[in-house]
Amino acid sequence: DDWRTAWSAANWAFDNNAAPDEAQQWAAKSLATSKNPRTLQLNARIAQKAGKQKEAVAQLTEAIALAKADKEFSKELTAIYEKSLAEWTAKK
């Protein structure tokens, strides 16, 4: 199935602070279609922005694990995900 269309719409909407409710719905649809590092990371970002820290950390942790298990996945994106996770879990 095509997870990329919903992911692209959600990613654009999130990055541009446009239609947050729709962005969340599209992100959830992309995740339901395909659980992969990109769909998990986007859902984690949306959850984190919404103050759902526990959910965000869990999703980003899973995204990183899947990314590391996939030899084809970008090491640069994995490093960005890891940096975000470190920032989200750092003691303030």
C-alpha positions, 0 to 999 in steps of 0.5 A: 500500500501507499504510505508515502502520500499520507506521510508526505502530506502530514510531513508538509503540514507538520513542518509548515504548521498547517492543518495540525489535526489533518497532519496527525490523521495523515501521519496515523494513516501512513503509520497504519499502512506501513510501520517504518522508520519514517512513519514512526519518526513523523508520528513521534514528532507530532506526539512530542509537539502535542506534549505526549512525551512518553508516546513520542519517545517510544515511537522514536526509539522504535524508529531508530531500532528499525532504521538500524536493522535496515541496512538500506536506511540512511545512516544520516537520518538515523543519526538525526533521529538519535540526536532528537531522542537524546534532546527529548530525553535530556534532563532539563 
